Amino acid sequence: MMRAMPTILALIALFVFPWQVSFVAVFAAALFMPAAGIALGIIADIVYYVPGASFVPYFTLLGAVATAVSMLVHRFVKTRIIEG
């Protein structure tokens, strides 16, 4: 349950806070669950979609970056704990 709490809080932040705060919350959630970054990015793109405004899904791309960074951090931490 504790691992899901940052993801739930990031999901709530998508609806309550501006996008800058939401991005920080999504990045923090991605550190606990790497797939949360891209999933919350897709949800943000669906919620804030404006037809004709842009062809690039920015929130999904930022979520993918958060997912990639969190996967690298997880791999680095696991390597350091096992070796160290």
PyMOL Python script that loads the backbone (N, CA, C, O; Angstrom):
from pymol import cmd

cmd.read_pdbstr("""\
ATOM      1  N   MET A   1       0.811  -1.189   0.000  1.00  0.00           N
ATOM      2  CA  MET A   1       0.000   0.000   0.000  1.00  0.00           C
ATOM      3  C   MET A   1       0.859   1.260   0.000  1.00  0.00           C
ATOM      4  O   MET A   1       0.508   2.257  -0.631  1.00  0.00           O
ATOM      5  N   MET A   2       1.980   1.214   0.706  1.00  0.00           N
ATOM      6  CA  MET A   2       2.843   2.392   0.774  1.00  0.00           C
ATOM      7  C   MET A   2       3.484   2.696  -0.575  1.00  0.00           C
ATOM      8  O   MET A   2       3.752   3.857  -0.882  1.00  0.00           O
ATOM      9  N   ARG A   3       3.732   1.674  -1.380  1.00  0.00           N
ATOM     10  CA  ARG A   3       4.310   1.913  -2.697  1.00  0.00           C
ATOM     11  C   ARG A   3       3.297   2.539  -3.647  1.00  0.00           C
ATOM     12  O   ARG A   3       3.677   3.223  -4.597  1.00  0.00           O
ATOM     13  N   ALA A   4       2.016   2.310  -3.400  1.00  0.00           N
ATOM     14  CA  ALA A   4       0.974   2.863  -4.260  1.00  0.00           C
ATOM     15  C   ALA A   4       0.590   4.284  -3.865  1.00  0.00           C
ATOM     16  O   ALA A   4      -0.015   4.996  -4.666  1.00  0.00           O
ATOM     17  N   MET A   5       0.922   4.708  -2.670  1.00  0.00           N
ATOM     18  CA  MET A   5       0.520   6.028  -2.187  1.00  0.00           C
ATOM     19  C   MET A   5       1.079   7.178  -3.036  1.00  0.00           C
ATOM     20  O   MET A   5       0.315   8.090  -3.352  1.00  0.00           O
ATOM     21  N   PRO A   6       2.357   7.195  -3.423  1.00  0.00           N
ATOM     22  CA  PRO A   6       2.827   8.285  -4.287  1.00  0.00           C
ATOM     23  C   PRO A   6       2.116   8.323  -5.643  1.00  0.00           C
ATOM     24  O   PRO A   6       1.900   9.397  -6.205  1.00  0.00           O
ATOM     25  N   THR A   7       1.759   7.166  -6.157  1.00  0.00           N
ATOM     26  CA  THR A   7       1.038   7.120  -7.424  1.00  0.00           C
ATOM     27  C   THR A   7      -0.371   7.693  -7.276  1.00  0.00           C
ATOM     28  O   THR A   7      -0.841   8.428  -8.145  1.00  0.00           O
ATOM     29  N   ILE A   8      -1.031   7.361  -6.192  1.00  0.00           N
ATOM     30  CA  ILE A   8      -2.371   7.903  -5.944  1.00  0.00           C
ATOM     31  C   ILE A   8      -2.308   9.411  -5.735  1.00  0.00           C
ATOM     32  O   ILE A   8      -3.153  10.145  -6.247  1.00  0.00           O
ATOM     33  N   LEU A   9      -1.312   9.877  -4.987  1.00  0.00           N
ATOM     34  CA  LEU A   9      -1.158  11.309  -4.770  1.00  0.00           C
ATOM     35  C   LEU A   9      -0.812  12.042  -6.067  1.00  0.00           C
ATOM     36  O   LEU A   9      -1.270  13.164  -6.279  1.00  0.00           O
ATOM     37  N   ALA A  10      -0.018  11.429  -6.925  1.00  0.00           N
ATOM     38  CA  ALA A  10       0.297  12.046  -8.216  1.00  0.00           C
ATOM     39  C   ALA A  10      -0.932  12.105  -9.108  1.00  0.00           C
ATOM     40  O   ALA A  10      -1.113  13.070  -9.851  1.00  0.00           O
ATOM     41  N   LEU A  11      -1.769  11.097  -9.044  1.00  0.00           N
ATOM     42  CA  LEU A  11      -3.011  11.104  -9.818  1.00  0.00           C
ATOM     43  C   LEU A  11      -3.932  12.228  -9.340  1.00  0.00           C
ATOM     44  O   LEU A  11      -4.544  12.918 -10.155  1.00  0.00           O
ATOM     45  N   ILE A  12      -4.029  12.408  -8.045  1.00  0.00           N
ATOM     46  CA  ILE A  12      -4.828  13.508  -7.509  1.00  0.00           C
ATOM     47  C   ILE A  12      -4.203  14.850  -7.885  1.00  0.00           C
ATOM     48  O   ILE A  12      -4.919  15.807  -8.178  1.00  0.00           O
ATOM     49  N   ALA A  13      -2.877  14.925  -7.878  1.00  0.00           N
ATOM     50  CA  ALA A  13      -2.194  16.177  -8.225  1.00  0.00           C
ATOM     51  C   ALA A  13      -2.470  16.588  -9.666  1.00  0.00           C
ATOM     52  O   ALA A  13      -2.457  17.780  -9.975  1.00  0.00           O
ATOM     53  N   LEU A  14      -2.719  15.631 -10.553  1.00  0.00           N
ATOM     54  CA  LEU A  14      -3.036  15.974 -11.940  1.00  0.00           C
ATOM     55  C   LEU A  14      -4.298  16.820 -12.044  1.00  0.00           C
ATOM     56  O   LEU A  14      -4.424  17.648 -12.946  1.00  0.00           O
ATOM     57  N   PHE A  15      -5.216  16.615 -11.132  1.00  0.00           N
ATOM     58  CA  PHE A  15      -6.489  17.327 -11.179  1.00  0.00           C
ATOM     59  C   PHE A  15      -6.523  18.567 -10.294  1.00  0.00           C
ATOM     60  O   PHE A  15      -7.355  19.449 -10.507  1.00  0.00           O
ATOM     61  N   VAL A  16      -5.635  18.652  -9.305  1.00  0.00           N
ATOM     62  CA  VAL A  16      -5.722  19.724  -8.323  1.00  0.00           C
ATOM     63  C   VAL A  16      -4.668  20.808  -8.543  1.00  0.00           C
ATOM     64  O   VAL A  16      -4.971  21.996  -8.434  1.00  0.00           O
ATOM     65  N   PHE A  17      -3.452  20.414  -8.848  1.00  0.00           N
ATOM     66  CA  PHE A  17      -2.341  21.354  -8.902  1.00  0.00           C
ATOM     67  C   PHE A  17      -1.968  21.707 -10.344  1.00  0.00           C
ATOM     68  O   PHE A  17      -2.387  21.016 -11.272  1.00  0.00           O
ATOM     69  N   PRO A  18      -1.179  22.785 -10.545  1.00  0.00           N
ATOM     70  CA  PRO A  18      -0.697  23.097 -11.896  1.00  0.00           C
ATOM     71  C   PRO A  18       0.264  22.030 -12.402  1.00  0.00           C
ATOM     72  O   PRO A  18       0.710  21.168 -11.644  1.00  0.00           O
ATOM     73  N   TRP A  19       0.575  22.098 -13.685  1.00  0.00           N
ATOM     74  CA  TRP A  19       1.334  21.025 -14.313  1.00  0.00           C
ATOM     75  C   TRP A  19       2.744  20.891 -13.749  1.00  0.00           C
ATOM     76  O   TRP A  19       3.295  19.790 -13.754  1.00  0.00           O
ATOM     77  N   GLN A  20       3.345  21.976 -13.264  1.00  0.00           N
ATOM     78  CA  GLN A  20       4.694  21.890 -12.718  1.00  0.00           C
ATOM     79  C   GLN A  20       4.721  21.032 -11.452  1.00  0.00           C
ATOM     80  O   GLN A  20       5.612  20.201 -11.277  1.00  0.00           O
ATOM     81  N   VAL A  21       3.762  21.235 -10.591  1.00  0.00           N
ATOM     82  CA  VAL A  21       3.674  20.445  -9.362  1.00  0.00           C
ATOM     83  C   VAL A  21       3.313  19.000  -9.705  1.00  0.00           C
ATOM     84  O   VAL A  21       3.816  18.061  -9.089  1.00  0.00           O
ATOM     85  N   SER A  22       2.445  18.839 -10.684  1.00  0.00           N
ATOM     86  CA  SER A  22       2.050  17.492 -11.107  1.00  0.00           C
ATOM     87  C   SER A  22       3.235  16.729 -11.674  1.00  0.00           C
ATOM     88  O   SER A  22       3.369  15.528 -11.439  1.00  0.00           O
ATOM     89  N   PHE A  23       4.098  17.416 -12.421  1.00  0.00           N
ATOM     90  CA  PHE A  23       5.265  16.738 -12.987  1.00  0.00           C
ATOM     91  C   PHE A  23       6.200  16.262 -11.882  1.00  0.00           C
ATOM     92  O   PHE A  23       6.738  15.158 -11.966  1.00  0.00           O
ATOM     93  N   VAL A  24       6.400  17.070 -10.857  1.00  0.00           N
ATOM     94  CA  VAL A  24       7.245  16.651  -9.735  1.00  0.00           C
ATOM     95  C   VAL A  24       6.618  15.452  -9.023  1.00  0.00           C
ATOM     96  O   VAL A  24       7.318  14.516  -8.637  1.00  0.00           O
ATOM     97  N   ALA A  25       5.304  15.486  -8.854  1.00  0.00           N
ATOM     98  CA  ALA A  25       4.615  14.362  -8.204  1.00  0.00           C
ATOM     99  C   ALA A  25       4.704  13.096  -9.049  1.00  0.00           C
ATOM    100  O   ALA A  25       4.890  12.004  -8.513  1.00  0.00           O
ATOM    101  N   VAL A  26       4.572  13.236 -10.365  1.00  0.00           N
ATOM    102  CA  VAL A  26       4.684  12.071 -11.253  1.00  0.00           C
ATOM    103  C   VAL A  26       6.099  11.514 -11.212  1.00  0.00           C
ATOM    104  O   VAL A  26       6.283  10.297 -11.194  1.00  0.00           O
ATOM    105  N   PHE A  27       7.100  12.385 -11.196  1.00  0.00           N
ATOM    106  CA  PHE A  27       8.481  11.919 -11.128  1.00  0.00           C
ATOM    107  C   PHE A  27       8.744  11.195  -9.809  1.00  0.00           C
ATOM    108  O   PHE A  27       9.431  10.174  -9.786  1.00  0.00           O
ATOM    109  N   ALA A  28       8.198  11.722  -8.711  1.00  0.00           N
ATOM    110  CA  ALA A  28       8.364  11.052  -7.412  1.00  0.00           C
ATOM    111  C   ALA A  28       7.656   9.697  -7.403  1.00  0.00           C
ATOM    112  O   ALA A  28       8.172   8.726  -6.849  1.00  0.00           O
ATOM    113  N   ALA A  29       6.473   9.636  -8.016  1.00  0.00           N
ATOM    114  CA  ALA A  29       5.755   8.356  -8.088  1.00  0.00           C
ATOM    115  C   ALA A  29       6.508   7.357  -8.955  1.00  0.00           C
ATOM    116  O   ALA A  29       6.493   6.157  -8.683  1.00  0.00           O
ATOM    117  N   ALA A  30       7.165   7.852  -9.999  1.00  0.00           N
ATOM    118  CA  ALA A  30       7.914   6.961 -10.884  1.00  0.00           C
ATOM    119  C   ALA A  30       9.124   6.358 -10.183  1.00  0.00           C
ATOM    120  O   ALA A  30       9.586   5.284 -10.567  1.00  0.00           O
ATOM    121  N   LEU A  31       9.640   7.027  -9.169  1.00  0.00           N
ATOM    122  CA  LEU A  31      10.760   6.454  -8.429  1.00  0.00           C
ATOM    123  C   LEU A  31      10.336   5.223  -7.640  1.00  0.00           C
ATOM    124  O   LEU A  31      11.145   4.325  -7.405  1.00  0.00           O
ATOM    125  N   PHE A  32       9.069   5.176  -7.228  1.00  0.00           N
ATOM    126  CA  PHE A  32       8.569   4.017  -6.494  1.00  0.00           C
ATOM    127  C   PHE A  32       8.020   2.945  -7.435  1.00  0.00           C
ATOM    128  O   PHE A  32       8.236   1.754  -7.212  1.00  0.00           O
ATOM    129  N   MET A  33       7.316   3.361  -8.477  1.00  0.00           N
ATOM    130  CA  MET A  33       6.765   2.450  -9.485  1.00  0.00           C
ATOM    131  C   MET A  33       7.127   3.012 -10.856  1.00  0.00           C
ATOM    132  O   MET A  33       6.501   3.974 -11.298  1.00  0.00           O
ATOM    133  N   PRO A  34       8.112   2.447 -11.539  1.00  0.00           N
ATOM    134  CA  PRO A  34       8.573   3.035 -12.798  1.00  0.00           C
ATOM    135  C   PRO A  34       7.485   3.192 -13.863  1.00  0.00           C
ATOM    136  O   PRO A  34       7.516   4.160 -14.623  1.00  0.00           O
ATOM    137  N   ALA A  35       6.553   2.291 -13.934  1.00  0.00           N
ATOM    138  CA  ALA A  35       5.513   2.392 -14.967  1.00  0.00           C
ATOM    139  C   ALA A  35       4.515   3.510 -14.683  1.00  0.00           C
ATOM    140  O   ALA A  35       3.742   3.886 -15.564  1.00  0.00           O
ATOM    141  N   ALA A  36       4.523   4.041 -13.471  1.00  0.00           N
ATOM    142  CA  ALA A  36       3.588   5.112 -13.123  1.00  0.00           C
ATOM    143  C   ALA A  36       3.863   6.378 -13.919  1.00  0.00           C
ATOM    144  O   ALA A  36       2.938   7.139 -14.204  1.00  0.00           O
ATOM    145  N   GLY A  37       5.108   6.615 -14.281  1.00  0.00           N
ATOM    146  CA  GLY A  37       5.442   7.823 -15.024  1.00  0.00           C
ATOM    147  C   GLY A  37       4.744   7.895 -16.362  1.00  0.00           C
ATOM    148  O   GLY A  37       4.116   8.904 -16.684  1.00  0.00           O
ATOM    149  N   ILE A  38       4.844   6.853 -17.130  1.00  0.00           N
ATOM    150  CA  ILE A  38       4.220   6.878 -18.455  1.00  0.00           C
ATOM    151  C   ILE A  38       2.699   6.747 -18.354  1.00  0.00           C
ATOM    152  O   ILE A  38       1.974   7.330 -19.160  1.00  0.00           O
ATOM    153  N   ALA A  39       2.214   5.988 -17.373  1.00  0.00           N
ATOM    154  CA  ALA A  39       0.758   5.854 -17.218  1.00  0.00           C
ATOM    155  C   ALA A  39       0.118   7.181 -16.824  1.00  0.00           C
ATOM    156  O   ALA A  39      -0.919   7.557 -17.368  1.00  0.00           O
ATOM    157  N   LEU A  40       0.730   7.886 -15.885  1.00  0.00           N
ATOM    158  CA  LEU A  40       0.191   9.182 -15.479  1.00  0.00           C
ATOM    159  C   LEU A  40       0.378  10.231 -16.568  1.00  0.00           C
ATOM    160  O   LEU A  40      -0.431  11.153 -16.678  1.00  0.00           O
ATOM    161  N   GLY A  41       1.426  10.107 -17.373  1.00  0.00           N
ATOM    162  CA  GLY A  41       1.602  11.012 -18.511  1.00  0.00           C
ATOM    163  C   GLY A  41       0.502  10.838 -19.542  1.00  0.00           C
ATOM    164  O   GLY A  41       0.003  11.817 -20.098  1.00  0.00           O
ATOM    165  N   ILE A  42       0.125   9.603 -19.796  1.00  0.00           N
ATOM    166  CA  ILE A  42      -0.978   9.345 -20.735  1.00  0.00           C
ATOM    167  C   ILE A  42      -2.292   9.879 -20.186  1.00  0.00           C
ATOM    168  O   ILE A  42      -3.091  10.459 -20.921  1.00  0.00           O
ATOM    169  N   ILE A  43      -2.514   9.679 -18.884  1.00  0.00           N
ATOM    170  CA  ILE A  43      -3.740  10.202 -18.268  1.00  0.00           C
ATOM    171  C   ILE A  43      -3.776  11.727 -18.353  1.00  0.00           C
ATOM    172  O   ILE A  43      -4.825  12.306 -18.638  1.00  0.00           O
ATOM    173  N   ALA A  44      -2.638  12.381 -18.106  1.00  0.00           N
ATOM    174  CA  ALA A  44      -2.589  13.844 -18.185  1.00  0.00           C
ATOM    175  C   ALA A  44      -2.852  14.325 -19.605  1.00  0.00           C
ATOM    176  O   ALA A  44      -3.533  15.332 -19.796  1.00  0.00           O
ATOM    177  N   ASP A  45      -2.325  13.627 -20.602  1.00  0.00           N
ATOM    178  CA  ASP A  45      -2.601  14.013 -21.989  1.00  0.00           C
ATOM    179  C   ASP A  45      -4.070  13.842 -22.338  1.00  0.00           C
ATOM    180  O   ASP A  45      -4.631  14.646 -23.082  1.00  0.00           O
ATOM    181  N   ILE A  46      -4.689  12.812 -21.811  1.00  0.00           N
ATOM    182  CA  ILE A  46      -6.121  12.605 -22.071  1.00  0.00           C
ATOM    183  C   ILE A  46      -6.950  13.701 -21.397  1.00  0.00           C
ATOM    184  O   ILE A  46      -7.889  14.227 -21.994  1.00  0.00           O
ATOM    185  N   VAL A  47      -6.604  14.040 -20.162  1.00  0.00           N
ATOM    186  CA  VAL A  47      -7.378  15.029 -19.409  1.00  0.00           C
ATOM    187  C   VAL A  47      -7.216  16.434 -19.993  1.00  0.00           C
ATOM    188  O   VAL A  47      -8.196  17.169 -20.112  1.00  0.00           O
ATOM    189  N   TYR A  48      -5.992  16.811 -20.357  1.00  0.00           N
ATOM    190  CA  TYR A  48      -5.723  18.167 -20.809  1.00  0.00           C
ATOM    191  C   TYR A  48      -5.625  18.294 -22.323  1.00  0.00           C
ATOM    192  O   TYR A  48      -4.997  19.229 -22.821  1.00  0.00           O
ATOM    193  N   TYR A  49      -6.223  17.385 -23.054  1.00  0.00           N
ATOM    194  CA  TYR A  49      -6.172  17.414 -24.520  1.00  0.00           C
ATOM    195  C   TYR A  49      -6.981  18.597 -25.056  1.00  0.00           C
ATOM    196  O   TYR A  49      -8.137  18.799 -24.684  1.00  0.00           O
ATOM    197  N   VAL A  50      -6.348  19.368 -25.933  1.00  0.00           N
ATOM    198  CA  VAL A  50      -7.020  20.471 -26.626  1.00  0.00           C
ATOM    199  C   VAL A  50      -6.842  20.214 -28.121  1.00  0.00           C
ATOM    200  O   VAL A  50      -5.714  20.215 -28.613  1.00  0.00           O
ATOM    201  N   PRO A  51      -7.943  19.991 -28.854  1.00  0.00           N
ATOM    202  CA  PRO A  51      -7.830  19.696 -30.278  1.00  0.00           C
ATOM    203  C   PRO A  51      -7.157  20.839 -31.041  1.00  0.00           C
ATOM    204  O   PRO A  51      -7.532  22.003 -30.899  1.00  0.00           O
ATOM    205  N   GLY A  52      -6.187  20.496 -31.827  1.00  0.00           N
ATOM    206  CA  GLY A  52      -5.499  21.467 -32.677  1.00  0.00           C
ATOM    207  C   GLY A  52      -4.426  22.274 -31.985  1.00  0.00           C
ATOM    208  O   GLY A  52      -3.765  23.086 -32.633  1.00  0.00           O
ATOM    209  N   ALA A  53      -4.229  22.083 -30.692  1.00  0.00           N
ATOM    210  CA  ALA A  53      -3.240  22.881 -29.969  1.00  0.00           C
ATOM    211  C   ALA A  53      -1.820  22.391 -30.243  1.00  0.00           C
ATOM    212  O   ALA A  53      -0.907  23.199 -30.413  1.00  0.00           O
ATOM    213  N   SER A  54      -1.633  21.090 -30.285  1.00  0.00           N
ATOM    214  CA  SER A  54      -0.302  20.535 -30.488  1.00  0.00           C
ATOM    215  C   SER A  54      -0.421  19.101 -30.981  1.00  0.00           C
ATOM    216  O   SER A  54      -1.373  18.387 -30.666  1.00  0.00           O
ATOM    217  N   PHE A  55       0.567  18.705 -31.758  1.00  0.00           N
ATOM    218  CA  PHE A  55       0.598  17.329 -32.256  1.00  0.00           C
ATOM    219  C   PHE A  55       1.453  16.423 -31.369  1.00  0.00           C
ATOM    220  O   PHE A  55       1.427  15.201 -31.515  1.00  0.00           O
ATOM    221  N   VAL A  56       2.209  17.025 -30.450  1.00  0.00           N
ATOM    222  CA  VAL A  56       3.133  16.266 -29.618  1.00  0.00           C
ATOM    223  C   VAL A  56       2.505  16.044 -28.240  1.00  0.00           C
ATOM    224  O   VAL A  56       2.098  17.008 -27.592  1.00  0.00           O
ATOM    225  N   PRO A  57       2.420  14.811 -27.789  1.00  0.00           N
ATOM    226  CA  PRO A  57       1.889  14.536 -26.437  1.00  0.00           C
ATOM    227  C   PRO A  57       2.973  14.779 -25.382  1.00  0.00           C
ATOM    228  O   PRO A  57       3.688  13.855 -24.994  1.00  0.00           O
ATOM    229  N   TYR A  58       3.086  16.013 -24.928  1.00  0.00           N
ATOM    230  CA  TYR A  58       4.184  16.398 -24.041  1.00  0.00           C
ATOM    231  C   TYR A  58       4.166  15.654 -22.710  1.00  0.00           C
ATOM    232  O   TYR A  58       5.217  15.227 -22.230  1.00  0.00           O
ATOM    233  N   PHE A  59       3.003  15.494 -22.115  1.00  0.00           N
ATOM    234  CA  PHE A  59       2.934  14.809 -20.824  1.00  0.00           C
ATOM    235  C   PHE A  59       3.354  13.348 -20.950  1.00  0.00           C
ATOM    236  O   PHE A  59       4.005  12.808 -20.056  1.00  0.00           O
ATOM    237  N   THR A  60       2.990  12.720 -22.040  1.00  0.00           N
ATOM    238  CA  THR A  60       3.400  11.326 -22.248  1.00  0.00           C
ATOM    239  C   THR A  60       4.913  11.236 -22.423  1.00  0.00           C
ATOM    240  O   THR A  60       5.547  10.318 -21.903  1.00  0.00           O
ATOM    241  N   LEU A  61       5.484  12.178 -23.147  1.00  0.00           N
ATOM    242  CA  LEU A  61       6.940  12.184 -23.322  1.00  0.00           C
ATOM    243  C   LEU A  61       7.658  12.452 -22.005  1.00  0.00           C
ATOM    244  O   LEU A  61       8.666  11.812 -21.705  1.00  0.00           O
ATOM    245  N   LEU A  62       7.143  13.394 -21.219  1.00  0.00           N
ATOM    246  CA  LEU A  62       7.749  13.651 -19.910  1.00  0.00           C
ATOM    247  C   LEU A  62       7.588  12.447 -18.985  1.00  0.00           C
ATOM    248  O   LEU A  62       8.483  12.144 -18.196  1.00  0.00           O
ATOM    249  N   GLY A  63       6.454  11.763 -19.079  1.00  0.00           N
ATOM    250  CA  GLY A  63       6.262  10.541 -18.299  1.00  0.00           C
ATOM    251  C   GLY A  63       7.216   9.440 -18.724  1.00  0.00           C
ATOM    252  O   GLY A  63       7.706   8.682 -17.887  1.00  0.00           O
ATOM    253  N   ALA A  64       7.480   9.349 -20.017  1.00  0.00           N
ATOM    254  CA  ALA A  64       8.436   8.354 -20.503  1.00  0.00           C
ATOM    255  C   ALA A  64       9.846   8.672 -20.014  1.00  0.00           C
ATOM    256  O   ALA A  64      10.608   7.764 -19.683  1.00  0.00           O
ATOM    257  N   VAL A  65      10.193   9.949 -19.967  1.00  0.00           N
ATOM    258  CA  VAL A  65      11.498  10.343 -19.431  1.00  0.00           C
ATOM    259  C   VAL A  65      11.583   9.995 -17.947  1.00  0.00           C
ATOM    260  O   VAL A  65      12.599   9.474 -17.487  1.00  0.00           O
ATOM    261  N   ALA A  66      10.524  10.279 -17.202  1.00  0.00           N
ATOM    262  CA  ALA A  66      10.507   9.940 -15.774  1.00  0.00           C
ATOM    263  C   ALA A  66      10.618   8.430 -15.572  1.00  0.00           C
ATOM    264  O   ALA A  66      11.301   7.975 -14.655  1.00  0.00           O
ATOM    265  N   THR A  67       9.949   7.656 -16.423  1.00  0.00           N
ATOM    266  CA  THR A  67      10.037   6.205 -16.336  1.00  0.00           C
ATOM    267  C   THR A  67      11.451   5.719 -16.633  1.00  0.00           C
ATOM    268  O   THR A  67      11.969   4.848 -15.933  1.00  0.00           O
ATOM    269  N   ALA A  68      12.072   6.274 -17.662  1.00  0.00           N
ATOM    270  CA  ALA A  68      13.438   5.870 -18.026  1.00  0.00           C
ATOM    271  C   ALA A  68      14.426   6.217 -16.914  1.00  0.00           C
ATOM    272  O   ALA A  68      15.286   5.408 -16.569  1.00  0.00           O
ATOM    273  N   VAL A  69      14.302   7.407 -16.362  1.00  0.00           N
ATOM    274  CA  VAL A  69      15.211   7.806 -15.280  1.00  0.00           C
ATOM    275  C   VAL A  69      14.999   6.930 -14.053  1.00  0.00           C
ATOM    276  O   VAL A  69      15.966   6.516 -13.412  1.00  0.00           O
ATOM    277  N   SER A  70      13.761   6.649 -13.725  1.00  0.00           N
ATOM    278  CA  SER A  70      13.507   5.817 -12.544  1.00  0.00           C
ATOM    279  C   SER A  70      13.994   4.389 -12.742  1.00  0.00           C
ATOM    280  O   SER A  70      14.444   3.751 -11.790  1.00  0.00           O
ATOM    281  N   MET A  71      13.911   3.886 -13.952  1.00  0.00           N
ATOM    282  CA  MET A  71      14.440   2.531 -14.210  1.00  0.00           C
ATOM    283  C   MET A  71      15.955   2.508 -14.052  1.00  0.00           C
ATOM    284  O   MET A  71      16.512   1.542 -13.529  1.00  0.00           O
ATOM    285  N   LEU A  72      16.625   3.573 -14.504  1.00  0.00           N
ATOM    286  CA  LEU A  72      18.074   3.656 -14.322  1.00  0.00           C
ATOM    287  C   LEU A  72      18.432   3.764 -12.848  1.00  0.00           C
ATOM    288  O   LEU A  72      19.393   3.143 -12.393  1.00  0.00           O
ATOM    289  N   VAL A  73      17.671   4.544 -12.105  1.00  0.00           N
ATOM    290  CA  VAL A  73      17.926   4.686 -10.676  1.00  0.00           C
ATOM    291  C   VAL A  73      17.707   3.346  -9.968  1.00  0.00           C
ATOM    292  O   VAL A  73      18.505   2.970  -9.109  1.00  0.00           O
ATOM    293  N   HIS A  74      16.651   2.630 -10.310  1.00  0.00           N
ATOM    294  CA  HIS A  74      16.403   1.323  -9.704  1.00  0.00           C
ATOM    295  C   HIS A  74      17.546   0.356  -9.998  1.00  0.00           C
ATOM    296  O   HIS A  74      17.991  -0.375  -9.113  1.00  0.00           O
ATOM    297  N   ARG A  75      18.014   0.354 -11.230  1.00  0.00           N
ATOM    298  CA  ARG A  75      19.106  -0.550 -11.593  1.00  0.00           C
ATOM    299  C   ARG A  75      20.388  -0.175 -10.846  1.00  0.00           C
ATOM    300  O   ARG A  75      21.112  -1.058 -10.385  1.00  0.00           O
ATOM    301  N   PHE A  76      20.678   1.129 -10.719  1.00  0.00           N
ATOM    302  CA  PHE A  76      21.873   1.576 -10.017  1.00  0.00           C
ATOM    303  C   PHE A  76      21.801   1.231  -8.537  1.00  0.00           C
ATOM    304  O   PHE A  76      22.787   0.772  -7.960  1.00  0.00           O
ATOM    305  N   VAL A  77      20.649   1.446  -7.919  1.00  0.00           N
ATOM    306  CA  VAL A  77      20.497   1.159  -6.495  1.00  0.00           C
ATOM    307  C   VAL A  77      20.603  -0.340  -6.238  1.00  0.00           C
ATOM    308  O   VAL A  77      21.252  -0.751  -5.276  1.00  0.00           O
ATOM    309  N   LYS A  78      19.984  -1.158  -7.072  1.00  0.00           N
ATOM    310  CA  LYS A  78      20.069  -2.613  -6.891  1.00  0.00           C
ATOM    311  C   LYS A  78      21.509  -3.081  -7.040  1.00  0.00           C
ATOM    312  O   LYS A  78      21.952  -3.950  -6.289  1.00  0.00           O
ATOM    313  N   THR A  79      22.249  -2.523  -7.995  1.00  0.00           N
ATOM    314  CA  THR A  79      23.636  -2.907  -8.198  1.00  0.00           C
ATOM    315  C   THR A  79      24.484  -2.521  -6.992  1.00  0.00           C
ATOM    316  O   THR A  79      25.320  -3.309  -6.550  1.00  0.00           O
ATOM    317  N   ARG A  80      24.283  -1.329  -6.460  1.00  0.00           N
ATOM    318  CA  ARG A  80      25.067  -0.869  -5.314  1.00  0.00           C
ATOM    319  C   ARG A  80      24.742  -1.662  -4.046  1.00  0.00           C
ATOM    320  O   ARG A  80      25.631  -1.920  -3.235  1.00  0.00           O
ATOM    321  N   ILE A  81      23.497  -2.042  -3.874  1.00  0.00           N
ATOM    322  CA  ILE A  81      23.118  -2.794  -2.667  1.00  0.00           C
ATOM    323  C   ILE A  81      23.694  -4.210  -2.736  1.00  0.00           C
ATOM    324  O   ILE A  81      24.183  -4.726  -1.730  1.00  0.00           O
ATOM    325  N   ILE A  82      23.644  -4.832  -3.891  1.00  0.00           N
ATOM    326  CA  ILE A  82      24.138  -6.196  -4.022  1.00  0.00           C
ATOM    327  C   ILE A  82      25.658  -6.251  -3.904  1.00  0.00           C
ATOM    328  O   ILE A  82      26.199  -7.134  -3.238  1.00  0.00           O
ATOM    329  N   GLU A  83      26.358  -5.296  -4.559  1.00  0.00           N
ATOM    330  CA  GLU A  83      27.817  -5.310  -4.522  1.00  0.00           C
ATOM    331  C   GLU A  83      28.372  -4.803  -3.207  1.00  0.00           C
ATOM    332  O   GLU A  83      29.437  -5.241  -2.771  1.00  0.00           O
ATOM    333  N   GLY A  84      27.672  -3.896  -2.580  1.00  0.00           N
ATOM    334  CA  GLY A  84      28.253  -3.169  -1.504  1.00  0.00           C
ATOM    335  C   GLY A  84      28.205  -3.619  -0.152  1.00  0.00           C
ATOM    336  O   GLY A  84      28.726  -2.948   0.740  1.00  0.00           O
TER     337      GLY A  84
END
""", "prot")
cmd.dss("prot")
cmd.show_as("cartoon", "prot")
cmd.util.cbc("prot")
cmd.orient("prot")
